[in-house]
Amino acid sequence: MTVIKAKTKGRFITVEGGEGAGKSSNLAYIQSLLEVAGKQVLFTREPGGTPLGEAIRELLLGHKHTGMADDTELLLMFAARAEHLQQKILPALEQGIWVLCDRFTDASFAYQGAGRGLSREKIANLERFVQGSLRPDLTLLLDLPVETGLQRAGQRSEPDRFESEQRDFFEKVRAGYLQIAAREPDRVKVVDASPALESVQSQIDTIMRHYLESLGE
């Protein structure tokens, strides 16, 4: 599949972060900022976003398949992503809709790459195959210490298959995310998700204001 990014009319914004980073609250805040700015926004998530994607999400997050091979996990992620792109993300962008997505391929590099130890080249090959030239226009990375995030996540709900991993896994995931941000500072903006929600959203407000201004919005 070849995607020519210049032809898309909408903008593609993703939000990334480890467990307990507060993505749900802050995604809603980002959506509200965009809508106030006059944008039509499609909110979606990965893995998921389509009926097939949501079925794959249950396989990936549930405990029925604990012990799943790392390559299987990676391929299921990209299978859900391929469906998501074709059925939801690309049609919305072509219609001029702004897409706001809870995680995207950066999560594969962080979780399956840094966390599981799969090679960056393997993931990049799948990225090119499934996405063509399409990449997010802006990514907000909600970053906080692993211990803090796990404490927050533990108060939220029973852990899913990923949340049940050991602390060392999440340290690797966090390091993987920060490496992506260091490589792509123009696209990936790091938000300190440690303080109170008001402080986090103040950072987000600044990032989004500067981004919209850079587009002449």
Secondary structure, DSSP 8 states (H G I E B T S, - for coil): ----GGG--S-EEEEEE-TTS-HHHHHHHHHHHHHHTT--EEEEESS-SSHHHHHHHHHHHSSTTTT--HHHHHHHHHHHHHHHIIIIIHHHHHTT-EEEEE--HHHIIIIIIIIT---HHHHHHHHHHHHTT---SEEEEEE--HHHHHHHHHTTS---TTTTS-HHHHHHHHHHHHHHHHH-TTTEEEEE-SS-HHHHHHHHHHHHHHHHHHTT-
